[in-house]
Amino acid sequence: MKAIIHVNLKKAILDPQGKAIASALKSMGFSEVEEARQGKVIEISLNGKTDEARLKEMCDRLLANPVIEDYKVELVA
């Protein structure tokens, strides 16, 4: 079993790296880009005994900063 964790800054938090990405894309001719938000994806291989509550605990304690980041847990068979 595998878990995929998507971590992104909360909408209210400024994202300077996302702004730089959007600006660079616009300067490269991609005028349709309005905004970009940068995040991270973490893939974890599991031994099958881990449930979603345990994964959320991992996120809250290490993988994400719940004060400024949101995360989504996806379990893959």
PDB file of N, CA, C and O in Angstrom:
ATOM      1  N   MET A   1       0.844  -1.173   0.000  1.00  0.00           N
ATOM      2  CA  MET A   1       0.000   0.000   0.000  1.00  0.00           C
ATOM      3  C   MET A   1       0.892   1.238   0.000  1.00  0.00           C
ATOM      4  O   MET A   1       1.995   1.240   0.546  1.00  0.00           O
ATOM      5  N   LYS A   2       0.379   2.280  -0.625  1.00  0.00           N
ATOM      6  CA  LYS A   2       1.137   3.531  -0.704  1.00  0.00           C
ATOM      7  C   LYS A   2       0.210   4.686  -0.338  1.00  0.00           C
ATOM      8  O   LYS A   2      -0.987   4.655  -0.623  1.00  0.00           O
ATOM      9  N   ALA A   3       0.780   5.694   0.293  1.00  0.00           N
ATOM     10  CA  ALA A   3       0.055   6.932   0.572  1.00  0.00           C
ATOM     11  C   ALA A   3       0.727   8.053  -0.195  1.00  0.00           C
ATOM     12  O   ALA A   3       1.953   8.145  -0.253  1.00  0.00           O
ATOM     13  N   ILE A   4      -0.102   8.903  -0.782  1.00  0.00           N
ATOM     14  CA  ILE A   4       0.404  10.098  -1.451  1.00  0.00           C
ATOM     15  C   ILE A   4      -0.161  11.293  -0.706  1.00  0.00           C
ATOM     16  O   ILE A   4      -1.377  11.446  -0.587  1.00  0.00           O
ATOM     17  N   ILE A   5       0.723  12.135  -0.208  1.00  0.00           N
ATOM     18  CA  ILE A   5       0.348  13.309   0.579  1.00  0.00           C
ATOM     19  C   ILE A   5       0.622  14.554  -0.258  1.00  0.00           C
ATOM     20  O   ILE A   5       1.749  14.775  -0.700  1.00  0.00           O
ATOM     21  N   HIS A   6      -0.405  15.362  -0.473  1.00  0.00           N
ATOM     22  CA  HIS A   6      -0.271  16.633  -1.199  1.00  0.00           C
ATOM     23  C   HIS A   6      -0.294  17.757  -0.157  1.00  0.00           C
ATOM     24  O   HIS A   6      -1.265  17.904   0.585  1.00  0.00           O
ATOM     25  N   VAL A   7       0.773  18.538  -0.111  1.00  0.00           N
ATOM     26  CA  VAL A   7       0.887  19.627   0.865  1.00  0.00           C
ATOM     27  C   VAL A   7       0.987  20.951   0.112  1.00  0.00           C
ATOM     28  O   VAL A   7       1.829  21.114  -0.771  1.00  0.00           O
ATOM     29  N   ASN A   8       0.107  21.902   0.476  1.00  0.00           N
ATOM     30  CA  ASN A   8       0.111  23.230  -0.160  1.00  0.00           C
ATOM     31  C   ASN A   8      -0.061  24.291   0.917  1.00  0.00           C
ATOM     32  O   ASN A   8      -0.641  24.040   1.973  1.00  0.00           O
ATOM     33  N   LEU A   9       0.454  25.478   0.627  1.00  0.00           N
ATOM     34  CA  LEU A   9       0.221  26.593   1.527  1.00  0.00           C
ATOM     35  C   LEU A   9      -1.265  26.937   1.554  1.00  0.00           C
ATOM     36  O   LEU A   9      -1.950  26.819   0.538  1.00  0.00           O
ATOM     37  N   LYS A  10      -1.758  27.357   2.700  1.00  0.00           N
ATOM     38  CA  LYS A  10      -3.149  27.806   2.788  1.00  0.00           C
ATOM     39  C   LYS A  10      -3.325  29.028   1.894  1.00  0.00           C
ATOM     40  O   LYS A  10      -2.377  29.776   1.654  1.00  0.00           O
ATOM     41  N   LYS A  11      -4.550  29.222   1.403  1.00  0.00           N
ATOM     42  CA  LYS A  11      -4.823  30.320   0.465  1.00  0.00           C
ATOM     43  C   LYS A  11      -4.456  31.688   1.046  1.00  0.00           C
ATOM     44  O   LYS A  11      -4.041  32.578   0.303  1.00  0.00           O
ATOM     45  N   ALA A  12      -4.601  31.868   2.361  1.00  0.00           N
ATOM     46  CA  ALA A  12      -4.324  33.163   2.985  1.00  0.00           C
ATOM     47  C   ALA A  12      -2.822  33.447   3.132  1.00  0.00           C
ATOM     48  O   ALA A  12      -2.433  34.572   3.445  1.00  0.00           O
ATOM     49  N   ILE A  13      -1.987  32.438   2.909  1.00  0.00           N
ATOM     50  CA  ILE A  13      -0.532  32.595   3.079  1.00  0.00           C
ATOM     51  C   ILE A  13       0.090  33.003   1.747  1.00  0.00           C
ATOM     52  O   ILE A  13      -0.176  32.385   0.717  1.00  0.00           O
ATOM     53  N   LEU A  14       0.912  34.034   1.772  1.00  0.00           N
ATOM     54  CA  LEU A  14       1.619  34.471   0.569  1.00  0.00           C
ATOM     55  C   LEU A  14       2.553  33.365   0.076  1.00  0.00           C
ATOM     56  O   LEU A  14       3.177  32.667   0.875  1.00  0.00           O
ATOM     57  N   ASP A  15       2.641  33.215  -1.228  1.00  0.00           N
ATOM     58  CA  ASP A  15       3.468  32.183  -1.838  1.00  0.00           C
ATOM     59  C   ASP A  15       4.446  32.825  -2.822  1.00  0.00           C
ATOM     60  O   ASP A  15       4.169  32.869  -4.020  1.00  0.00           O
ATOM     61  N   PRO A  16       5.592  33.326  -2.333  1.00  0.00           N
ATOM     62  CA  PRO A  16       6.532  34.001  -3.222  1.00  0.00           C
ATOM     63  C   PRO A  16       7.080  33.088  -4.321  1.00  0.00           C
ATOM     64  O   PRO A  16       7.333  33.548  -5.434  1.00  0.00           O
ATOM     65  N   GLN A  17       7.262  31.824  -4.026  1.00  0.00           N
ATOM     66  CA  GLN A  17       7.762  30.910  -5.054  1.00  0.00           C
ATOM     67  C   GLN A  17       6.703  30.714  -6.140  1.00  0.00           C
ATOM     68  O   GLN A  17       7.034  30.656  -7.324  1.00  0.00           O
ATOM     69  N   GLY A  18       5.452  30.615  -5.750  1.00  0.00           N
ATOM     70  CA  GLY A  18       4.374  30.518  -6.728  1.00  0.00           C
ATOM     71  C   GLY A  18       4.291  31.755  -7.597  1.00  0.00           C
ATOM     72  O   GLY A  18       4.070  31.654  -8.804  1.00  0.00           O
ATOM     73  N   LYS A  19       4.466  32.934  -6.991  1.00  0.00           N
ATOM     74  CA  LYS A  19       4.464  34.181  -7.761  1.00  0.00           C
ATOM     75  C   LYS A  19       5.613  34.197  -8.766  1.00  0.00           C
ATOM     76  O   LYS A  19       5.438  34.639  -9.901  1.00  0.00           O
ATOM     77  N   ALA A  20       6.791  33.716  -8.350  1.00  0.00           N
ATOM     78  CA  ALA A  20       7.942  33.666  -9.253  1.00  0.00           C
ATOM     79  C   ALA A  20       7.683  32.710 -10.413  1.00  0.00           C
ATOM     80  O   ALA A  20       8.065  32.996 -11.548  1.00  0.00           O
ATOM     81  N   ILE A  21       7.041  31.583 -10.138  1.00  0.00           N
ATOM     82  CA  ILE A  21       6.706  30.626 -11.188  1.00  0.00           C
ATOM     83  C   ILE A  21       5.747  31.258 -12.190  1.00  0.00           C
ATOM     84  O   ILE A  21       5.962  31.175 -13.400  1.00  0.00           O
ATOM     85  N   ALA A  22       4.682  31.893 -11.683  1.00  0.00           N
ATOM     86  CA  ALA A  22       3.700  32.536 -12.564  1.00  0.00           C
ATOM     87  C   ALA A  22       4.357  33.627 -13.404  1.00  0.00           C
ATOM     88  O   ALA A  22       4.098  33.731 -14.603  1.00  0.00           O
ATOM     89  N   SER A  23       5.199  34.431 -12.782  1.00  0.00           N
ATOM     90  CA  SER A  23       5.881  35.505 -13.500  1.00  0.00           C
ATOM     91  C   SER A  23       6.787  34.950 -14.592  1.00  0.00           C
ATOM     92  O   SER A  23       6.806  35.476 -15.705  1.00  0.00           O
ATOM     93  N   ALA A  24       7.538  33.894 -14.286  1.00  0.00           N
ATOM     94  CA  ALA A  24       8.436  33.290 -15.270  1.00  0.00           C
ATOM     95  C   ALA A  24       7.649  32.708 -16.442  1.00  0.00           C
ATOM     96  O   ALA A  24       8.047  32.865 -17.596  1.00  0.00           O
ATOM     97  N   LEU A  25       6.540  32.043 -16.152  1.00  0.00           N
ATOM     98  CA  LEU A  25       5.726  31.478 -17.227  1.00  0.00           C
ATOM     99  C   LEU A  25       5.164  32.576 -18.131  1.00  0.00           C
ATOM    100  O   LEU A  25       5.146  32.439 -19.354  1.00  0.00           O
ATOM    101  N   LYS A  26       4.705  33.671 -17.508  1.00  0.00           N
ATOM    102  CA  LYS A  26       4.191  34.795 -18.302  1.00  0.00           C
ATOM    103  C   LYS A  26       5.285  35.372 -19.194  1.00  0.00           C
ATOM    104  O   LYS A  26       5.048  35.672 -20.365  1.00  0.00           O
ATOM    105  N   SER A  27       6.491  35.527 -18.632  1.00  0.00           N
ATOM    106  CA  SER A  27       7.590  36.098 -19.414  1.00  0.00           C
ATOM    107  C   SER A  27       8.046  35.165 -20.532  1.00  0.00           C
ATOM    108  O   SER A  27       8.702  35.607 -21.475  1.00  0.00           O
ATOM    109  N   MET A  28       7.706  33.886 -20.438  1.00  0.00           N
ATOM    110  CA  MET A  28       8.042  32.910 -21.475  1.00  0.00           C
ATOM    111  C   MET A  28       6.948  32.808 -22.535  1.00  0.00           C
ATOM    112  O   MET A  28       7.021  31.981 -23.444  1.00  0.00           O
ATOM    113  N   GLY A  29       5.924  33.672 -22.403  1.00  0.00           N
ATOM    114  CA  GLY A  29       4.890  33.696 -23.420  1.00  0.00           C
ATOM    115  C   GLY A  29       3.609  32.968 -23.059  1.00  0.00           C
ATOM    116  O   GLY A  29       2.700  32.879 -23.884  1.00  0.00           O
ATOM    117  N   PHE A  30       3.517  32.450 -21.857  1.00  0.00           N
ATOM    118  CA  PHE A  30       2.308  31.760 -21.426  1.00  0.00           C
ATOM    119  C   PHE A  30       1.378  32.764 -20.749  1.00  0.00           C
ATOM    120  O   PHE A  30       1.210  32.755 -19.530  1.00  0.00           O
ATOM    121  N   SER A  31       0.784  33.622 -21.560  1.00  0.00           N
ATOM    122  CA  SER A  31      -0.020  34.738 -21.049  1.00  0.00           C
ATOM    123  C   SER A  31      -1.308  34.286 -20.364  1.00  0.00           C
ATOM    124  O   SER A  31      -1.922  35.066 -19.637  1.00  0.00           O
ATOM    125  N   GLU A  32      -1.725  33.042 -20.584  1.00  0.00           N
ATOM    126  CA  GLU A  32      -2.943  32.540 -19.953  1.00  0.00           C
ATOM    127  C   GLU A  32      -2.779  32.242 -18.459  1.00  0.00           C
ATOM    128  O   GLU A  32      -3.768  32.035 -17.755  1.00  0.00           O
ATOM    129  N   VAL A  33      -1.528  32.220 -17.975  1.00  0.00           N
ATOM    130  CA  VAL A  33      -1.278  31.938 -16.558  1.00  0.00           C
ATOM    131  C   VAL A  33      -1.677  33.149 -15.723  1.00  0.00           C
ATOM    132  O   VAL A  33      -1.164  34.249 -15.925  1.00  0.00           O
ATOM    133  N   GLU A  34      -2.584  32.939 -14.794  1.00  0.00           N
ATOM    134  CA  GLU A  34      -3.012  34.006 -13.889  1.00  0.00           C
ATOM    135  C   GLU A  34      -2.315  33.909 -12.538  1.00  0.00           C
ATOM    136  O   GLU A  34      -1.916  34.924 -11.967  1.00  0.00           O
ATOM    137  N   GLU A  35      -2.167  32.691 -12.027  1.00  0.00           N
ATOM    138  CA  GLU A  35      -1.588  32.498 -10.702  1.00  0.00           C
ATOM    139  C   GLU A  35      -1.003  31.096 -10.630  1.00  0.00           C
ATOM    140  O   GLU A  35      -1.460  30.189 -11.326  1.00  0.00           O
ATOM    141  N   ALA A  36      -0.002  30.923  -9.795  1.00  0.00           N
ATOM    142  CA  ALA A  36       0.572  29.604  -9.524  1.00  0.00           C
ATOM    143  C   ALA A  36       0.790  29.495  -8.022  1.00  0.00           C
ATOM    144  O   ALA A  36       1.179  30.463  -7.368  1.00  0.00           O
ATOM    145  N   ARG A  37       0.541  28.330  -7.491  1.00  0.00           N
ATOM    146  CA  ARG A  37       0.804  28.032  -6.081  1.00  0.00           C
ATOM    147  C   ARG A  37       1.726  26.824  -6.065  1.00  0.00           C
ATOM    148  O   ARG A  37       1.465  25.827  -6.738  1.00  0.00           O
ATOM    149  N   GLN A  38       2.790  26.913  -5.309  1.00  0.00           N
ATOM    150  CA  GLN A  38       3.781  25.849  -5.245  1.00  0.00           C
ATOM    151  C   GLN A  38       3.477  24.977  -4.029  1.00  0.00           C
ATOM    152  O   GLN A  38       3.068  25.484  -2.984  1.00  0.00           O
ATOM    153  N   GLY A  39       3.674  23.676  -4.165  1.00  0.00           N
ATOM    154  CA  GLY A  39       3.457  22.752  -3.047  1.00  0.00           C
ATOM    155  C   GLY A  39       4.433  21.597  -3.138  1.00  0.00           C
ATOM    156  O   GLY A  39       5.436  21.665  -3.849  1.00  0.00           O
ATOM    157  N   LYS A  40       4.127  20.533  -2.409  1.00  0.00           N
ATOM    158  CA  LYS A  40       4.987  19.354  -2.463  1.00  0.00           C
ATOM    159  C   LYS A  40       4.122  18.103  -2.401  1.00  0.00           C
ATOM    160  O   LYS A  40       3.006  18.118  -1.880  1.00  0.00           O
ATOM    161  N   VAL A  41       4.667  17.018  -2.946  1.00  0.00           N
ATOM    162  CA  VAL A  41       4.012  15.717  -2.923  1.00  0.00           C
ATOM    163  C   VAL A  41       4.966  14.748  -2.249  1.00  0.00           C
ATOM    164  O   VAL A  41       6.145  14.674  -2.595  1.00  0.00           O
ATOM    165  N   ILE A  42       4.443  14.009  -1.284  1.00  0.00           N
ATOM    166  CA  ILE A  42       5.249  13.032  -0.550  1.00  0.00           C
ATOM    167  C   ILE A  42       4.615  11.664  -0.758  1.00  0.00           C
ATOM    168  O   ILE A  42       3.430  11.482  -0.481  1.00  0.00           O
ATOM    169  N   GLU A  43       5.394  10.700  -1.244  1.00  0.00           N
ATOM    170  CA  GLU A  43       4.916   9.330  -1.419  1.00  0.00           C
ATOM    171  C   GLU A  43       5.535   8.463  -0.333  1.00  0.00           C
ATOM    172  O   GLU A  43       6.748   8.476  -0.126  1.00  0.00           O
ATOM    173  N   ILE A  44       4.684   7.707   0.356  1.00  0.00           N
ATOM    174  CA  ILE A  44       5.135   6.857   1.455  1.00  0.00           C
ATOM    175  C   ILE A  44       4.680   5.428   1.185  1.00  0.00           C
ATOM    176  O   ILE A  44       3.492   5.189   0.973  1.00  0.00           O
ATOM    177  N   SER A  45       5.607   4.478   1.191  1.00  0.00           N
ATOM    178  CA  SER A  45       5.251   3.068   1.086  1.00  0.00           C
ATOM    179  C   SER A  45       4.903   2.557   2.478  1.00  0.00           C
ATOM    180  O   SER A  45       5.617   2.829   3.443  1.00  0.00           O
ATOM    181  N   LEU A  46       3.805   1.818   2.575  1.00  0.00           N
ATOM    182  CA  LEU A  46       3.296   1.356   3.868  1.00  0.00           C
ATOM    183  C   LEU A  46       3.202  -0.160   3.883  1.00  0.00           C
ATOM    184  O   LEU A  46       3.092  -0.800   2.837  1.00  0.00           O
ATOM    185  N   ASN A  47       3.245  -0.728   5.090  1.00  0.00           N
ATOM    186  CA  ASN A  47       3.163  -2.173   5.224  1.00  0.00           C
ATOM    187  C   ASN A  47       1.721  -2.680   5.296  1.00  0.00           C
ATOM    188  O   ASN A  47       1.503  -3.862   5.562  1.00  0.00           O
ATOM    189  N   GLY A  48       0.748  -1.822   5.068  1.00  0.00           N
ATOM    190  CA  GLY A  48      -0.644  -2.229   5.037  1.00  0.00           C
ATOM    191  C   GLY A  48      -1.386  -2.089   6.340  1.00  0.00           C
ATOM    192  O   GLY A  48      -2.607  -2.239   6.362  1.00  0.00           O
ATOM    193  N   LYS A  49      -0.701  -1.810   7.420  1.00  0.00           N
ATOM    194  CA  LYS A  49      -1.336  -1.711   8.732  1.00  0.00           C
ATOM    195  C   LYS A  49      -1.682  -0.275   9.112  1.00  0.00           C
ATOM    196  O   LYS A  49      -2.223  -0.038  10.192  1.00  0.00           O
ATOM    197  N   THR A  50      -1.383   0.675   8.252  1.00  0.00           N
ATOM    198  CA  THR A  50      -1.581   2.082   8.567  1.00  0.00           C
ATOM    199  C   THR A  50      -2.928   2.553   8.043  1.00  0.00           C
ATOM    200  O   THR A  50      -3.282   2.288   6.894  1.00  0.00           O
ATOM    201  N   ASP A  51      -3.686   3.260   8.895  1.00  0.00           N
ATOM    202  CA  ASP A  51      -4.970   3.803   8.455  1.00  0.00           C
ATOM    203  C   ASP A  51      -4.842   5.307   8.230  1.00  0.00           C
ATOM    204  O   ASP A  51      -3.795   5.900   8.491  1.00  0.00           O
ATOM    205  N   GLU A  52      -5.921   5.908   7.742  1.00  0.00           N
ATOM    206  CA  GLU A  52      -5.878   7.324   7.399  1.00  0.00           C
ATOM    207  C   GLU A  52      -5.632   8.204   8.621  1.00  0.00           C
ATOM    208  O   GLU A  52      -4.971   9.237   8.511  1.00  0.00           O
ATOM    209  N   ALA A  53      -6.154   7.812   9.783  1.00  0.00           N
ATOM    210  CA  ALA A  53      -5.923   8.591  11.008  1.00  0.00           C
ATOM    211  C   ALA A  53      -4.440   8.633  11.356  1.00  0.00           C
ATOM    212  O   ALA A  53      -3.930   9.662  11.799  1.00  0.00           O
ATOM    213  N   ARG A  54      -3.760   7.529  11.158  1.00  0.00           N
ATOM    214  CA  ARG A  54      -2.323   7.466  11.442  1.00  0.00           C
ATOM    215  C   ARG A  54      -1.549   8.350  10.465  1.00  0.00           C
ATOM    216  O   ARG A  54      -0.591   9.019  10.852  1.00  0.00           O
ATOM    217  N   LEU A  55      -1.969   8.352   9.196  1.00  0.00           N
ATOM    218  CA  LEU A  55      -1.321   9.208   8.202  1.00  0.00           C
ATOM    219  C   LEU A  55      -1.535  10.682   8.524  1.00  0.00           C
ATOM    220  O   LEU A  55      -0.620  11.489   8.358  1.00  0.00           O
ATOM    221  N   LYS A  56      -2.720  11.041   8.978  1.00  0.00           N
ATOM    222  CA  LYS A  56      -2.983  12.422   9.369  1.00  0.00           C
ATOM    223  C   LYS A  56      -2.104  12.824  10.551  1.00  0.00           C
ATOM    224  O   LYS A  56      -1.641  13.962  10.632  1.00  0.00           O
ATOM    225  N   GLU A  57      -1.878  11.885  11.462  1.00  0.00           N
ATOM    226  CA  GLU A  57      -0.974  12.175  12.581  1.00  0.00           C
ATOM    227  C   GLU A  57       0.439  12.446  12.076  1.00  0.00           C
ATOM    228  O   GLU A  57       1.113  13.348  12.575  1.00  0.00           O
ATOM    229  N   MET A  58       0.896  11.666  11.083  1.00  0.00           N
ATOM    230  CA  MET A  58       2.220  11.894  10.486  1.00  0.00           C
ATOM    231  C   MET A  58       2.301  13.290   9.880  1.00  0.00           C
ATOM    232  O   MET A  58       3.304  13.988  10.031  1.00  0.00           O
ATOM    233  N   CYS A  59       1.232  13.686   9.191  1.00  0.00           N
ATOM    234  CA  CYS A  59       1.203  15.004   8.557  1.00  0.00           C
ATOM    235  C   CYS A  59       1.246  16.113   9.602  1.00  0.00           C
ATOM    236  O   CYS A  59       2.017  17.064   9.479  1.00  0.00           O
ATOM    237  N   ASP A  60       0.422  15.984  10.618  1.00  0.00           N
ATOM    238  CA  ASP A  60       0.356  17.021  11.657  1.00  0.00           C
ATOM    239  C   ASP A  60       1.648  17.142  12.446  1.00  0.00           C
ATOM    240  O   ASP A  60       2.001  18.232  12.896  1.00  0.00           O
ATOM    241  N   ARG A  61       2.355  16.039  12.617  1.00  0.00           N
ATOM    242  CA  ARG A  61       3.561  16.063  13.446  1.00  0.00           C
ATOM    243  C   ARG A  61       4.841  16.345  12.673  1.00  0.00           C
ATOM    244  O   ARG A  61       5.801  16.857  13.248  1.00  0.00           O
ATOM    245  N   LEU A  62       4.878  16.016  11.354  1.00  0.00           N
ATOM    246  CA  LEU A  62       6.142  16.183  10.629  1.00  0.00           C
ATOM    247  C   LEU A  62       5.990  16.668   9.189  1.00  0.00           C
ATOM    248  O   LEU A  62       6.706  17.579   8.772  1.00  0.00           O
ATOM    249  N   LEU A  63       5.088  16.088   8.436  1.00  0.00           N
ATOM    250  CA  LEU A  63       5.073  16.306   6.991  1.00  0.00           C
ATOM    251  C   LEU A  63       4.500  17.649   6.554  1.00  0.00           C
ATOM    252  O   LEU A  63       4.833  18.141   5.476  1.00  0.00           O
ATOM    253  N   ALA A  64       3.644  18.243   7.376  1.00  0.00           N
ATOM    254  CA  ALA A  64       3.039  19.533   7.042  1.00  0.00           C
ATOM    255  C   ALA A  64       3.023  20.414   8.284  1.00  0.00           C
ATOM    256  O   ALA A  64       3.040  19.922   9.412  1.00  0.00           O
ATOM    257  N   ASN A  65       2.990  21.705   8.062  1.00  0.00           N
ATOM    258  CA  ASN A  65       2.832  22.661   9.148  1.00  0.00           C
ATOM    259  C   ASN A  65       1.369  23.099   9.129  1.00  0.00           C
ATOM    260  O   ASN A  65       0.991  23.942   8.317  1.00  0.00           O
ATOM    261  N   PRO A  66       0.536  22.533  10.020  1.00  0.00           N
ATOM    262  CA  PRO A  66      -0.902  22.816   9.958  1.00  0.00           C
ATOM    263  C   PRO A  66      -1.266  24.280  10.185  1.00  0.00           C
ATOM    264  O   PRO A  66      -2.398  24.677   9.909  1.00  0.00           O
ATOM    265  N   VAL A  67      -0.352  25.073  10.669  1.00  0.00           N
ATOM    266  CA  VAL A  67      -0.626  26.498  10.870  1.00  0.00           C
ATOM    267  C   VAL A  67      -0.686  27.226   9.518  1.00  0.00           C
ATOM    268  O   VAL A  67      -1.521  28.110   9.324  1.00  0.00           O
ATOM    269  N   ILE A  68       0.194  26.856   8.593  1.00  0.00           N
ATOM    270  CA  ILE A  68       0.255  27.567   7.312  1.00  0.00           C
ATOM    271  C   ILE A  68      -0.004  26.681   6.101  1.00  0.00           C
ATOM    272  O   ILE A  68      -0.093  27.183   4.981  1.00  0.00           O
ATOM    273  N   GLU A  69      -0.128  25.369   6.306  1.00  0.00           N
ATOM    274  CA  GLU A  69      -0.294  24.461   5.170  1.00  0.00           C
ATOM    275  C   GLU A  69      -1.533  23.586   5.314  1.00  0.00           C
ATOM    276  O   GLU A  69      -1.918  23.200   6.418  1.00  0.00           O
ATOM    277  N   ASP A  70      -2.145  23.284   4.180  1.00  0.00           N
ATOM    278  CA  ASP A  70      -3.190  22.282   4.094  1.00  0.00           C
ATOM    279  C   ASP A  70      -2.595  21.045   3.467  1.00  0.00           C
ATOM    280  O   ASP A  70      -1.601  21.122   2.745  1.00  0.00           O
ATOM    281  N   TYR A  71      -3.203  19.893   3.743  1.00  0.00           N
ATOM    282  CA  TYR A  71      -2.721  18.668   3.106  1.00  0.00           C
ATOM    283  C   TYR A  71      -3.908  17.771   2.782  1.00  0.00           C
ATOM    284  O   TYR A  71      -4.983  17.866   3.375  1.00  0.00           O
ATOM    285  N   LYS A  72      -3.660  16.888   1.803  1.00  0.00           N
ATOM    286  CA  LYS A  72      -4.659  15.903   1.401  1.00  0.00           C
ATOM    287  C   LYS A  72      -3.977  14.552   1.367  1.00  0.00           C
ATOM    288  O   LYS A  72      -2.912  14.409   0.766  1.00  0.00           O
ATOM    289  N   VAL A  73      -4.577  13.556   2.006  1.00  0.00           N
ATOM    290  CA  VAL A  73      -4.027  12.208   2.052  1.00  0.00           C
ATOM    291  C   VAL A  73      -4.779  11.344   1.039  1.00  0.00           C
ATOM    292  O   VAL A  73      -6.010  11.331   1.005  1.00  0.00           O
ATOM    293  N   GLU A  74      -4.018  10.625   0.219  1.00  0.00           N
ATOM    294  CA  GLU A  74      -4.600   9.723  -0.773  1.00  0.00           C
ATOM    295  C   GLU A  74      -3.976   8.349  -0.592  1.00  0.00           C
ATOM    296  O   GLU A  74      -2.758   8.204  -0.695  1.00  0.00           O
ATOM    297  N   LEU A  75      -4.797   7.338  -0.321  1.00  0.00           N
ATOM    298  CA  LEU A  75      -4.311   5.970  -0.200  1.00  0.00           C
ATOM    299  C   LEU A  75      -4.439   5.274  -1.548  1.00  0.00           C
ATOM    300  O   LEU A  75      -5.483   5.333  -2.197  1.00  0.00           O
ATOM    301  N   VAL A  76      -3.345   4.607  -1.962  1.00  0.00           N
ATOM    302  CA  VAL A  76      -3.306   3.897  -3.235  1.00  0.00           C
ATOM    303  C   VAL A  76      -3.006   2.442  -2.950  1.00  0.00           C
ATOM    304  O   VAL A  76      -2.081   2.130  -2.200  1.00  0.00           O
ATOM    305  N   ALA A  77      -3.779   1.553  -3.541  1.00  0.00           N
ATOM    306  CA  ALA A  77      -3.570   0.114  -3.296  1.00  0.00           C
ATOM    307  C   ALA A  77      -2.275  -0.384  -3.903  1.00  0.00           C
ATOM    308  O   ALA A  77      -1.954  -1.567  -3.787  1.00  0.00           O
TER     309      ALA A  77
END
